[in-house]
Amino acid sequence: MTRILSNQLVVGAQWETLLGLQKELTEIRGLARSRDASHFAVADDGAGTRTVGLFAMDAVVKGDRAPERYALGAVLGTLVDAPNVAFLHPDPDNASATLFITLRDRRPELDLVMPAADVAARLEQWAAEIEGKITIAGVAPLSCGGADVALTLDDIAKQMHADVPHEARLQVVRKPLPARQLKIVALCFAALCLVGGAGWWGWSWYDDMQQAKLAAANRVDPIDAYKQALARAIAAEPFSAGASYARRLQHAIQALPASAGGWRPAAITCNVNVCEIQWRRREGGTFDLLLSQRPNAQIVDLDNATETMTPADTLVPVSKPAPTASAANAAKGLADGEEDIDDGDARVTPVPRTQFLRTAGARLQSLGDYGMDISLSMPQPLVNAPAGVATRSDVPPPIAKGEWKMAGHLAFVDSVAGLMMRAGNMSLRELTIVIDDTKPVFSAQGTYYVH
């Protein structure tokens, strides 16, 4: 009779050796059906022979979370290192009964709850059938000579979660459906597949027709699609960072003091949005003097500070600042006619490629002759025009963009805004100025747009 002890150990199993002629679960289901068992656990003797314990228990109600239970006969094989073991322990729920479990050749055999008075005779009878030494484990009565291995149920409960194989846990025997029910299920499944297949085919046919109608209604002319893609590409380009922005940036930089409380600007880096100024302390400069003139400066260490400014709000003065160095006088003739142009709020506008090369390209060549480093990459289209429509009259001219760079002495920095104003199709992406004790230099780079 199956019993569930308080520490989730289960006794009272019928142990059968698995022959291995069928799949293990199939053989277990057959044995469980012949013995009216609802649960099982498996023990392995370590030599390849497997034994199944069959238990007759009430089914667990669906939705309940039952605790994990372990077969005591399967657990003993992992805790007692002996081939032939007899486990004796008083029944925790009945003082007049004793748990009597045996292992023969490390395989569970007897799994009983019997009267304590009959234990000695039953043990003697079982020992007569065994060839070899017998190890008595558990809490044996004095009439049986005491236990060779002291082992209580509490000891077993403490060790079974860490040392016991998962197969010793009780599992529900899943009973297969009868043959008649299997035929009914197969017929129902076939009917459902037939109905589902017909429905899927009908829906696919209807969906294909609707998709064809929708595609015909939403067919977009390739020229219209090209125009929309071109408009999106143009909207993503920095057309606002044109000549007007370059002029504001130039005047914001020229308005910086050469010394702010004994600190001088060592480097200036500007992108489309902000400029970052690196201040370096000179002899006599202090934090107090710097912050009194540049309150937005952020101290980095004893000799360095940074400041961020936004040149977008800088107003371009009406009068030009006077040149302050001989290099500026040398650049005056080069930039002549560029500073006097009132750029207003000029934005970047693509121009014909030939026009760009004859104006800005020629100007870059002249700047290069004056010793500046210049670079001009060949333009690539923003969006490739659709194939096969080049002969249509409504195709907009393709717009392409390329990269330009220039670098040189700081005195030539006003040539950047002058060149961009002359061309009208150039944007400024980055401007860097480095001022040291040898030669102040600048570098600028951006994008130009042609069609």
Sine and cosine of phi, psi and omega as CSV:
sin_phi,cos_phi,sin_psi,cos_psi,sin_omega,cos_omega
0.00,0.00,0.76,-0.65,-0.05,-1.00
-0.96,0.29,0.72,-0.70,0.05,-1.00
-0.77,-0.64,0.66,-0.75,0.09,-1.00
-0.96,-0.27,0.90,-0.44,-0.01,-1.00
-0.99,0.17,0.20,-0.98,-0.11,-0.99
-0.92,0.40,-0.43,0.90,0.00,-1.00
-1.00,-0.10,0.41,0.91,0.09,-1.00
0.93,0.36,0.31,0.95,0.17,-0.99
-1.00,0.00,0.58,-0.81,-0.09,-1.00
-0.86,-0.51,0.73,-0.69,0.03,-1.00
-0.83,-0.56,0.18,-0.98,0.03,-1.00
1.00,-0.02,0.54,0.84,-0.02,-1.00
-1.00,0.00,0.41,-0.91,0.20,-0.98
-0.98,-0.17,0.90,-0.44,-0.09,-1.00
-0.99,-0.14,0.78,-0.62,-0.02,-1.00
-0.76,-0.64,0.66,-0.76,0.04,-1.00
-0.99,0.17,0.76,-0.65,0.01,-1.00
-0.99,0.17,0.76,-0.64,-0.06,-1.00
-0.99,0.14,-0.43,0.91,0.02,-1.00
0.98,0.17,0.26,0.97,0.02,-1.00
-0.99,0.14,-0.25,0.97,0.03,-1.00
-0.77,-0.64,0.08,-1.00,0.17,-0.99
-0.86,0.52,0.59,-0.80,-0.14,-0.99
-0.85,0.53,-0.73,0.69,-0.03,-1.00
-0.91,0.42,-0.58,0.81,0.03,-1.00
-0.91,0.42,-0.68,0.73,0.04,-1.00
-0.91,0.41,-0.64,0.77,0.01,-1.00
-0.90,0.43,-0.67,0.74,0.02,-1.00
-0.89,0.46,-0.63,0.78,0.03,-1.00
-0.90,0.44,-0.69,0.72,0.03,-1.00
-0.91,0.41,-0.64,0.77,-0.01,-1.00
-0.92,0.40,-0.60,0.80,0.00,-1.00
-0.92,0.39,-0.62,0.78,-0.03,-1.00
-0.96,0.28,-0.36,0.93,-0.03,-1.00
-0.92,-0.39,0.18,0.98,0.07,-1.00
0.82,0.58,0.73,0.68,-0.01,-1.00
-0.98,-0.18,0.52,-0.85,-0.01,-1.00
-0.93,-0.36,-0.35,0.94,-0.03,-1.00
-0.70,-0.71,0.31,-0.95,0.02,-1.00
-0.51,-0.86,0.34,-0.94,0.15,-0.99
-0.61,-0.80,0.43,-0.90,-0.10,-0.99
-0.85,-0.52,0.67,-0.74,0.07,-1.00
-0.86,-0.51,0.59,-0.81,-0.01,-1.00
-0.85,-0.52,0.77,-0.64,-0.03,-1.00
-0.99,0.11,0.02,1.00,0.01,-1.00
1.00,0.08,-0.13,0.99,0.01,-1.00
-0.93,-0.38,0.16,0.99,0.04,-1.00
0.97,-0.25,-0.17,0.99,0.01,-1.00
-1.00,-0.05,0.77,-0.63,-0.04,-1.00
-0.90,-0.44,0.62,-0.79,-0.05,-1.00
-0.81,-0.58,0.69,-0.73,-0.01,-1.00
-0.94,-0.34,0.69,-0.73,0.10,-1.00
-0.97,-0.25,0.79,-0.62,-0.07,-1.00
-0.95,-0.30,0.72,-0.69,-0.07,-1.00
-0.80,-0.60,0.65,-0.76,0.10,-0.99
-0.97,-0.24,0.95,-0.30,-0.07,-1.00
-0.70,-0.71,0.29,-0.96,0.08,-1.00
-0.94,0.33,0.59,-0.80,0.01,-1.00
-0.93,0.36,0.55,-0.83,0.03,-1.00
-0.98,0.21,0.74,-0.67,0.02,-1.00
-0.91,0.40,0.72,-0.69,-0.01,-1.00
-0.86,0.51,0.68,-0.74,-0.01,-1.00
0.99,-0.13,-0.38,0.92,0.04,-1.00
-0.99,0.17,0.60,-0.80,0.04,-1.00
-0.98,-0.21,0.99,-0.10,-0.03,-1.00
-0.98,0.18,0.58,-0.81,0.05,-1.00
-0.94,0.35,0.37,-0.93,0.03,-1.00
-0.95,0.31,0.72,-0.69,0.00,-1.00
-0.87,-0.49,0.54,-0.84,-0.07,-1.00
-0.82,-0.57,0.60,-0.80,0.06,-1.00
-0.97,0.24,0.84,-0.55,-0.05,-1.00
-0.89,0.45,-0.59,0.81,0.00,-1.00
-0.90,0.44,-0.59,0.81,0.02,-1.00
-0.97,0.24,-0.51,0.86,-0.02,-1.00
-0.95,0.32,-0.59,0.81,-0.05,-1.00
-0.87,0.50,-0.59,0.81,-0.03,-1.00
-0.89,0.46,-0.39,0.92,0.00,-1.00
-1.00,-0.07,-0.27,0.96,-0.06,-1.00
-0.98,-0.21,-0.43,0.90,-0.03,-1.00
-0.91,-0.41,0.88,-0.47,-0.06,-1.00
-1.00,-0.02,0.98,0.20,0.03,-1.00
-0.38,-0.93,0.52,-0.86,-0.04,-1.00
-0.96,0.28,-0.65,0.76,-0.06,-1.00
-0.88,-0.48,0.91,-0.42,-0.13,-0.99
-0.77,-0.64,0.68,-0.73,0.16,-0.99
-0.87,-0.49,0.90,-0.44,-0.02,-1.00
-0.98,-0.18,0.83,-0.55,0.02,-1.00
-0.84,-0.54,0.71,-0.70,0.02,-1.00
-0.38,-0.92,0.69,-0.73,0.05,-1.00
-0.86,0.50,0.61,-0.79,0.04,-1.00
-0.92,0.39,0.86,-0.52,-0.04,-1.00
-0.91,0.40,-0.29,0.96,-0.04,-1.00
-0.96,-0.27,-0.13,0.99,-0.05,-1.00
-0.52,-0.86,0.94,-0.34,-0.08,-1.00
-0.91,0.41,-0.35,0.94,-0.05,-1.00
-1.00,-0.05,0.08,1.00,-0.03,-1.00
-0.86,-0.50,0.33,-0.94,-0.02,-1.00
-0.68,-0.73,0.64,-0.77,0.11,-0.99
-0.99,0.16,0.81,-0.59,-0.05,-1.00
-0.80,-0.60,0.95,-0.30,-0.05,-1.00
-0.77,-0.64,0.71,-0.70,-0.04,-1.00
-0.82,-0.57,0.49,-0.87,0.13,-0.99
-0.84,-0.54,0.81,-0.58,0.07,-1.00
-0.91,-0.41,0.86,-0.52,-0.08,-1.00
0.81,0.59,0.67,0.75,0.04,-1.00
0.92,0.39,0.26,0.97,0.04,-1.00
-0.91,-0.42,0.74,-0.67,0.02,-1.00
-0.85,0.52,0.64,-0.77,-0.02,-1.00
-0.79,-0.61,-0.94,0.33,0.01,-1.00
-0.99,-0.12,0.64,-0.77,0.00,-1.00
-0.59,-0.81,1.00,0.05,-0.20,-0.98
-0.80,-0.60,0.41,-0.91,0.25,-0.97
-0.87,-0.49,0.93,-0.36,-0.14,-0.99
-0.75,-0.66,0.28,-0.96,0.04,-1.00
-0.87,0.49,0.63,-0.78,-0.04,-1.00
-0.88,0.48,-0.49,0.87,-0.03,-1.00
-0.94,0.35,-0.41,0.91,-0.07,-1.00
-1.00,-0.10,-0.03,1.00,-0.13,-0.99
-0.92,0.40,-0.70,0.71,-0.07,-1.00
-0.88,0.48,-0.71,0.70,-0.01,-1.00
-0.91,0.42,-0.63,0.77,-0.02,-1.00
-0.94,0.35,-0.60,0.80,0.03,-1.00
-0.91,0.41,-0.66,0.75,0.01,-1.00
-0.91,0.42,-0.65,0.76,0.02,-1.00
-0.89,0.46,-0.69,0.72,-0.02,-1.00
-0.93,0.37,-0.59,0.80,-0.01,-1.00
-0.91,0.41,-0.51,0.86,0.02,-1.00
-0.92,0.39,-0.39,0.92,-0.01,-1.00
-1.00,0.05,-0.16,0.99,-0.09,-1.00
-0.99,-0.16,0.70,-0.71,0.11,-0.99
-0.98,-0.19,0.92,-0.39,-0.02,-1.00
0.84,-0.54,-0.04,-1.00,-0.07,-1.00
-0.97,0.26,0.57,-0.82,0.04,-1.00
-0.91,-0.42,0.74,-0.67,0.05,-1.00
-0.96,-0.27,0.83,-0.56,0.04,-1.00
-0.99,-0.12,0.83,-0.56,-0.01,-1.00
-0.87,-0.50,0.30,-0.95,0.07,-1.00
0.98,-0.22,-0.63,-0.78,0.03,-1.00
-0.83,-0.56,1.00,0.01,-0.12,-0.99
-1.00,0.05,0.57,-0.82,0.07,-1.00
-0.94,0.34,0.34,-0.94,-0.04,-1.00
-0.89,0.46,-0.48,0.88,0.00,-1.00
-0.91,0.42,-0.33,0.94,0.01,-1.00
-0.99,-0.15,0.11,0.99,0.05,-1.00
1.00,0.05,0.12,0.99,0.01,-1.00
1.00,0.09,0.15,-0.99,-0.08,-1.00
-0.98,-0.18,0.66,-0.75,0.12,-0.99
-0.97,0.26,-0.57,0.83,0.01,-1.00
-0.82,-0.58,0.93,-0.36,0.02,-1.00
-0.96,0.28,0.84,-0.55,-0.07,-1.00
-0.45,-0.89,0.87,-0.50,0.02,-1.00
-0.97,-0.25,0.24,-0.97,0.03,-1.00
-0.89,0.46,-0.57,0.82,0.02,-1.00
-0.92,0.40,-0.63,0.78,0.06,-1.00
-0.88,0.48,-0.67,0.74,-0.01,-1.00
-0.91,0.41,-0.66,0.75,-0.02,-1.00
-0.90,0.44,-0.56,0.83,-0.02,-1.00
-0.94,0.33,-0.53,0.85,-0.11,-0.99
-0.99,-0.11,-0.26,0.97,-0.19,-0.98
-0.95,0.31,-0.49,0.87,-0.03,-1.00
-0.95,0.30,-0.45,0.89,-0.04,-1.00
-1.00,-0.07,-0.57,0.82,-0.16,-0.99
-0.94,-0.35,-0.21,0.98,-0.13,-0.99
-1.00,0.00,0.69,-0.72,0.05,-1.00
-0.88,0.48,0.43,-0.90,-0.01,-1.00
-0.90,0.43,-0.44,0.90,-0.05,-1.00
-0.93,0.36,-0.32,0.95,0.02,-1.00
-0.96,0.29,-0.20,0.98,0.02,-1.00
-0.97,0.26,0.65,-0.76,0.00,-1.00
-0.93,0.38,0.70,-0.71,0.03,-1.00
-0.80,-0.60,0.46,-0.89,-0.03,-1.00
-0.98,0.18,0.67,-0.74,0.09,-1.00
-0.98,0.20,0.88,-0.47,0.01,-1.00
-1.00,0.03,0.93,-0.37,-0.07,-1.00
-1.00,0.08,0.75,-0.66,0.01,-1.00
-0.94,0.33,0.38,-0.92,0.04,-1.00
-0.95,0.32,0.54,-0.84,0.10,-0.99
-0.88,0.48,0.34,-0.94,-0.07,-1.00
-0.87,0.50,-0.64,0.76,-0.02,-1.00
-0.91,0.42,-0.67,0.74,0.03,-1.00
-0.92,0.39,-0.58,0.81,0.06,-1.00
-0.89,0.46,-0.65,0.76,0.03,-1.00
-0.90,0.44,-0.67,0.74,0.00,-1.00
-0.90,0.44,-0.67,0.74,0.02,-1.00
-0.89,0.45,-0.66,0.75,0.01,-1.00
-0.89,0.45,-0.67,0.74,0.02,-1.00
-0.91,0.42,-0.67,0.74,0.03,-1.00
-0.89,0.45,-0.65,0.76,0.01,-1.00
-0.90,0.43,-0.67,0.74,0.03,-1.00
-0.89,0.45,-0.65,0.76,0.02,-1.00
-0.91,0.42,-0.67,0.75,0.03,-1.00
-0.89,0.45,-0.65,0.76,0.04,-1.00
-0.89,0.46,-0.66,0.75,0.00,-1.00
-0.90,0.43,-0.73,0.68,0.01,-1.00
-0.91,0.42,-0.68,0.73,0.00,-1.00
-0.90,0.43,-0.65,0.76,0.03,-1.00
-0.89,0.45,-0.68,0.74,0.03,-1.00
-0.90,0.44,-0.66,0.75,0.03,-1.00
-0.91,0.42,-0.65,0.76,0.02,-1.00
-0.90,0.44,-0.67,0.74,0.01,-1.00
-0.90,0.44,-0.69,0.72,0.00,-1.00
-0.90,0.44,-0.67,0.75,0.01,-1.00
-0.92,0.39,-0.62,0.78,0.02,-1.00
-0.89,0.45,-0.67,0.74,0.01,-1.00
-0.89,0.45,-0.70,0.72,0.00,-1.00
-0.92,0.40,-0.66,0.75,-0.01,-1.00
-0.91,0.41,-0.63,0.78,0.03,-1.00
-0.88,0.47,-0.66,0.75,0.02,-1.00
-0.90,0.44,-0.70,0.72,-0.01,-1.00
-0.91,0.42,-0.63,0.78,0.03,-1.00
-0.91,0.42,-0.62,0.78,0.03,-1.00
-0.91,0.42,-0.67,0.75,0.04,-1.00
-0.90,0.43,-0.67,0.74,-0.01,-1.00
-0.91,0.40,-0.65,0.76,0.03,-1.00
-0.90,0.44,-0.63,0.78,0.03,-1.00
-0.92,0.40,-0.60,0.80,-0.01,-1.00
-0.96,0.27,-0.51,0.86,-0.06,-1.00
-0.97,-0.24,0.23,0.97,-0.01,-1.00
-0.89,0.46,0.82,-0.57,-0.07,-1.00
-0.98,-0.19,0.72,-0.70,0.07,-1.00
-0.90,0.45,0.72,-0.69,-0.04,-1.00
-0.85,0.52,-0.51,0.86,0.02,-1.00
-0.93,0.36,-0.67,0.74,0.04,-1.00
-0.90,0.44,-0.66,0.75,0.04,-1.00
-0.89,0.46,-0.63,0.77,0.02,-1.00
-0.91,0.42,-0.66,0.75,0.01,-1.00
-0.89,0.45,-0.67,0.74,0.00,-1.00
-0.91,0.41,-0.68,0.74,0.02,-1.00
-0.90,0.43,-0.61,0.79,0.02,-1.00
-0.92,0.40,-0.64,0.77,0.02,-1.00
-0.90,0.44,-0.64,0.77,0.03,-1.00
-0.91,0.41,-0.64,0.77,0.01,-1.00
-0.91,0.41,-0.64,0.77,0.01,-1.00
-0.91,0.41,-0.64,0.77,-0.01,-1.00
-0.90,0.44,-0.43,0.90,-0.01,-1.00
-0.99,0.10,-0.17,0.99,-0.03,-1.00
-1.00,0.07,0.48,-0.88,-0.04,-1.00
-0.99,0.15,0.91,0.42,-0.02,-1.00
-0.94,0.35,-0.30,0.95,0.00,-1.00
-0.98,0.21,-0.26,0.97,-0.01,-1.00
-1.00,-0.05,0.81,0.58,-0.02,-1.00
-0.99,-0.11,-0.55,-0.84,-0.08,-1.00
-0.89,0.45,-0.61,0.80,0.02,-1.00
-0.88,0.48,-0.69,0.73,0.03,-1.00
-0.90,0.43,-0.65,0.76,0.00,-1.00
-0.90,0.44,-0.62,0.78,0.03,-1.00
-0.91,0.42,-0.70,0.71,0.03,-1.00
-0.89,0.46,-0.64,0.77,0.02,-1.00
-0.90,0.43,-0.67,0.74,0.00,-1.00
-0.89,0.46,-0.72,0.69,-0.04,-1.00
-0.95,0.32,-0.53,0.84,0.07,-1.00
-0.90,0.44,-0.62,0.78,0.02,-1.00
-0.95,0.32,-0.66,0.75,0.00,-1.00
-0.92,0.39,-0.41,0.91,-0.01,-1.00
-0.98,0.17,-0.15,0.99,0.02,-1.00
-0.93,0.36,0.64,-0.77,0.03,-1.00
-0.95,0.30,0.53,-0.85,0.06,-1.00
-0.93,0.37,-0.41,0.91,0.05,-1.00
-0.51,-0.86,0.74,-0.68,0.02,-1.00
-0.85,-0.53,1.00,-0.07,0.00,-1.00
0.90,0.44,0.59,0.81,-0.02,-1.00
1.00,0.07,0.19,0.98,0.07,-1.00
-0.89,-0.45,0.69,-0.72,0.00,-1.00
-0.88,-0.48,0.52,-0.86,0.07,-1.00
-0.94,0.34,0.84,-0.55,-0.01,-1.00
-0.99,-0.12,-0.51,0.86,0.00,-1.00
-0.41,-0.91,0.57,-0.82,0.02,-1.00
-0.73,-0.68,0.81,-0.59,0.01,-1.00
-0.81,-0.59,0.84,-0.54,-0.04,-1.00
-0.83,-0.55,0.65,-0.76,0.17,-0.98
-0.86,-0.50,-0.34,-0.94,-0.10,-0.99
-0.91,0.42,-0.44,0.90,-0.13,-0.99
-0.95,-0.31,-0.75,0.66,-0.15,-0.99
-0.68,-0.73,0.25,-0.97,0.11,-0.99
-0.87,-0.49,0.64,-0.77,0.07,-1.00
-0.89,-0.45,0.82,-0.57,-0.06,-1.00
-0.95,-0.30,0.76,-0.65,0.08,-1.00
-0.99,-0.17,0.91,-0.41,0.03,-1.00
-0.99,-0.11,0.69,-0.73,0.02,-1.00
-0.83,-0.55,0.74,-0.68,-0.08,-1.00
-0.97,0.26,0.66,-0.75,0.14,-0.99
-0.93,-0.36,0.07,-1.00,-0.06,-1.00
-0.87,0.50,0.78,-0.63,0.00,-1.00
1.00,-0.09,-0.23,0.97,-0.02,-1.00
-0.98,0.21,0.58,-0.82,0.03,-1.00
-0.71,-0.71,0.26,-0.96,0.06,-1.00
-0.87,0.49,-0.65,0.76,-0.06,-1.00
-0.89,0.45,-0.69,0.72,0.00,-1.00
-0.91,0.42,-0.64,0.77,0.01,-1.00
-0.91,0.42,-0.75,0.66,-0.07,-1.00
-0.94,0.33,-0.40,0.92,0.05,-1.00
-0.94,0.35,-0.48,0.88,0.00,-1.00
-0.98,-0.19,-0.51,0.86,0.00,-1.00
-0.81,-0.59,0.98,0.20,-0.10,-0.99
-0.90,0.43,-0.31,0.95,-0.02,-1.00
-1.00,0.00,0.03,1.00,-0.02,-1.00
-0.94,0.35,0.58,-0.81,0.04,-1.00
-0.91,-0.41,0.83,-0.55,-0.06,-1.00
-0.96,0.29,0.74,-0.67,0.04,-1.00
-0.98,-0.19,-0.78,0.62,0.08,-1.00
-0.45,-0.89,-0.26,-0.97,-0.08,-1.00
-0.89,0.45,-0.47,0.88,-0.10,-0.99
-0.87,-0.48,0.05,1.00,-0.08,-1.00
-0.67,-0.74,0.54,-0.84,0.06,-1.00
-0.51,-0.86,0.36,-0.93,0.02,-1.00
-0.81,-0.59,0.42,-0.91,0.04,-1.00
-0.55,-0.83,0.66,-0.75,0.02,-1.00
-0.92,-0.39,0.75,-0.66,0.04,-1.00
-0.71,-0.71,0.40,-0.92,-0.01,-1.00
-0.93,-0.36,0.94,-0.33,-0.05,-1.00
-0.97,0.24,-0.11,0.99,-0.05,-1.00
-0.90,0.43,-0.47,0.88,-0.03,-1.00
-1.00,-0.04,0.03,1.00,-0.04,-1.00
-0.97,0.23,0.75,-0.66,0.04,-1.00
-1.00,0.00,0.72,-0.70,0.01,-1.00
-0.97,0.24,0.85,-0.53,0.02,-1.00
-0.91,0.40,0.43,-0.90,-0.03,-1.00
-0.95,0.30,-0.68,0.73,-0.04,-1.00
-1.00,-0.02,0.50,-0.87,0.00,-1.00
-0.99,0.14,0.59,-0.81,0.12,-0.99
-0.95,0.32,0.59,-0.80,-0.02,-1.00
-0.95,0.31,0.55,-0.83,0.06,-1.00
-0.90,0.44,0.58,-0.82,-0.07,-1.00
-0.89,-0.45,0.03,1.00,-0.05,-1.00
-0.52,-0.85,0.34,-0.94,0.01,-1.00
-0.90,0.43,-0.54,0.84,0.05,-1.00
-0.90,0.44,-0.56,0.83,0.04,-1.00
-0.92,0.39,-0.61,0.79,0.06,-1.00
-0.89,0.45,-0.60,0.80,0.02,-1.00
-0.92,0.39,-0.53,0.85,-0.02,-1.00
-1.00,0.09,-0.15,0.99,-0.09,-1.00
-0.89,0.46,-0.72,0.70,-0.01,-1.00
-0.92,0.39,-0.52,0.85,-0.01,-1.00
-0.92,0.40,-0.65,0.76,-0.04,-1.00
-1.00,-0.10,0.20,0.98,-0.06,-1.00
-0.87,0.49,0.72,-0.70,0.02,-1.00
1.00,0.01,-0.22,0.98,-0.02,-1.00
-1.00,-0.01,-0.56,0.83,-0.03,-1.00
-0.96,0.27,-0.41,0.91,-0.10,-1.00
-0.99,0.12,-0.09,1.00,-0.04,-1.00
-0.98,0.19,0.77,-0.64,0.04,-1.00
-1.00,0.08,0.97,-0.23,-0.11,-0.99
-0.99,0.16,-0.28,0.96,0.00,-1.00
0.85,0.53,-0.88,-0.47,0.05,-1.00
-0.83,-0.56,0.79,0.61,-0.07,-1.00
-0.90,0.43,0.67,-0.74,0.05,-1.00
-0.90,-0.44,0.24,-0.97,-0.02,-1.00
-0.96,0.29,0.76,-0.65,0.02,-1.00
-0.73,-0.68,0.83,-0.56,0.03,-1.00
-0.87,0.50,0.61,-0.79,0.01,-1.00
-0.80,-0.60,0.25,-0.97,0.07,-1.00
-0.86,0.51,0.57,-0.82,-0.07,-1.00
-0.87,0.49,-0.66,0.75,-0.01,-1.00
-0.90,0.44,-0.65,0.76,0.03,-1.00
-0.88,0.47,-0.67,0.75,0.01,-1.00
-0.89,0.46,-0.68,0.73,-0.03,-1.00
-0.92,0.39,-0.56,0.83,-0.04,-1.00
-0.98,0.21,-0.35,0.94,0.02,-1.00
-0.97,-0.24,-0.97,0.23,-0.06,-1.00
-0.92,0.39,-0.60,0.80,0.00,-1.00
-0.90,0.43,-0.70,0.72,0.03,-1.00
-0.91,0.42,-0.59,0.80,0.01,-1.00
-0.91,0.42,-0.66,0.75,0.05,-1.00
-0.88,0.48,-0.62,0.79,0.04,-1.00
-0.89,0.45,-0.65,0.76,0.04,-1.00
-0.90,0.43,-0.66,0.75,0.04,-1.00
-0.89,0.46,-0.61,0.79,0.06,-1.00
-0.90,0.44,-0.59,0.81,0.05,-1.00
-0.91,0.42,-0.44,0.90,0.03,-1.00
-0.99,0.12,0.08,1.00,0.08,-1.00
0.98,-0.19,0.09,1.00,0.03,-1.00
-1.00,0.09,0.47,-0.88,0.09,-1.00
-1.00,0.05,0.84,-0.54,-0.04,-1.00
-0.80,-0.60,0.42,-0.91,0.01,-1.00
-0.45,-0.89,0.64,-0.77,-0.02,-1.00
-0.56,-0.83,0.90,-0.43,0.02,-1.00
-1.00,0.01,0.40,-0.92,0.01,-1.00
-0.96,0.28,0.62,-0.79,-0.09,-1.00
-0.95,0.30,0.51,-0.86,0.10,-1.00
-0.83,-0.56,0.60,-0.80,-0.08,-1.00
-0.89,0.45,0.63,-0.78,0.10,-0.99
-0.90,0.44,-0.72,0.70,0.03,-1.00
-0.69,-0.73,0.76,-0.65,0.03,-1.00
-0.95,0.31,0.75,-0.66,0.01,-1.00
-0.93,0.38,0.56,-0.83,0.00,-1.00
-0.90,0.44,0.58,-0.81,-0.02,-1.00
-0.96,0.29,0.56,-0.83,0.10,-1.00
1.00,0.08,0.05,1.00,-0.02,-1.00
-0.85,-0.53,0.24,0.97,-0.07,-1.00
-0.91,0.42,-0.42,0.91,-0.04,-1.00
-1.00,0.10,-0.14,0.99,-0.02,-1.00
-0.96,0.27,0.59,-0.81,-0.08,-1.00
-0.97,0.23,-0.34,0.94,-0.04,-1.00
-1.00,-0.04,0.19,0.98,0.04,-1.00
-0.98,0.21,0.86,-0.51,0.02,-1.00
-0.93,0.37,0.49,-0.87,0.01,-1.00
-0.89,0.46,0.70,-0.72,0.00,-1.00
-0.92,0.39,0.63,-0.78,0.02,-1.00
-0.96,-0.28,0.75,-0.66,0.01,-1.00
-0.83,-0.56,0.31,-0.95,0.02,-1.00
-0.69,-0.72,0.49,-0.87,0.05,-1.00
-0.65,-0.76,0.11,-0.99,-0.04,-1.00
-0.95,-0.30,0.62,-0.78,0.09,-1.00
-0.80,-0.60,0.51,-0.86,0.04,-1.00
-0.60,-0.80,0.54,-0.84,0.11,-0.99
-0.48,-0.88,0.55,-0.83,-0.02,-1.00
-0.46,-0.89,0.51,-0.86,0.01,-1.00
0.12,-0.99,-0.35,-0.94,0.00,-1.00
-0.91,0.42,0.57,-0.82,-0.05,-1.00
-0.86,0.51,-0.41,0.91,0.00,-1.00
-0.89,0.45,-0.37,0.93,-0.03,-1.00
-1.00,-0.06,0.15,0.99,-0.09,-1.00
-0.90,0.44,-0.47,0.88,0.01,-1.00
-0.94,0.33,-0.21,0.98,0.05,-1.00
-0.93,0.36,-0.37,0.93,0.00,-1.00
-0.91,0.42,-0.82,0.58,0.01,-1.00
-0.90,0.43,-0.61,0.79,0.02,-1.00
-0.90,0.44,-0.68,0.73,0.03,-1.00
-0.90,0.44,-0.68,0.73,-0.01,-1.00
-0.92,0.40,-0.58,0.81,0.04,-1.00
-0.93,0.36,-0.60,0.80,0.01,-1.00
-0.91,0.41,-0.67,0.75,-0.07,-1.00
-0.98,0.18,-0.73,0.68,-0.01,-1.00
0.99,0.15,-0.09,1.00,-0.05,-1.00
-0.83,-0.56,0.35,0.94,-0.07,-1.00
-0.91,-0.42,0.65,-0.76,0.08,-1.00
-0.90,-0.43,0.48,-0.87,-0.02,-1.00
-0.97,-0.25,0.84,-0.53,-0.01,-1.00
-0.99,-0.16,-0.59,0.81,-0.08,-1.00
-0.42,-0.91,0.67,-0.75,0.07,-1.00
-0.73,-0.68,0.81,-0.59,-0.02,-1.00
-0.81,-0.59,0.73,-0.68,0.02,-1.00
-0.81,-0.59,0.74,-0.67,0.05,-1.00
-0.84,-0.54,0.83,-0.55,-0.04,-1.00
-0.88,-0.48,0.89,-0.45,0.06,-1.00
-0.74,-0.68,-0.18,-0.98,-0.09,-1.00
-0.99,0.16,-0.10,1.00,-0.02,-1.00
-0.98,-0.19,-0.96,0.29,-0.04,-1.00
-0.59,-0.81,0.88,-0.47,0.06,-1.00
-0.95,0.32,0.71,-0.71,-0.05,-1.00
-0.74,-0.68,0.26,-0.97,0.07,-1.00
-0.64,-0.77,0.34,-0.94,0.14,-0.99
-0.60,-0.80,0.64,-0.77,-0.01,-1.00
-0.70,-0.71,0.54,-0.84,0.05,-1.00
-0.49,-0.87,0.44,-0.90,-0.03,-1.00
-0.15,-0.99,-0.40,-0.92,-0.10,-0.99
-0.76,-0.65,0.57,-0.82,0.12,-0.99
-0.84,-0.54,0.43,-0.90,-0.12,-0.99
-0.79,-0.62,0.76,-0.65,-0.01,-1.00
-0.69,-0.72,0.28,-0.96,0.13,-0.99
-0.65,-0.76,0.00,0.00,0.00,0.00
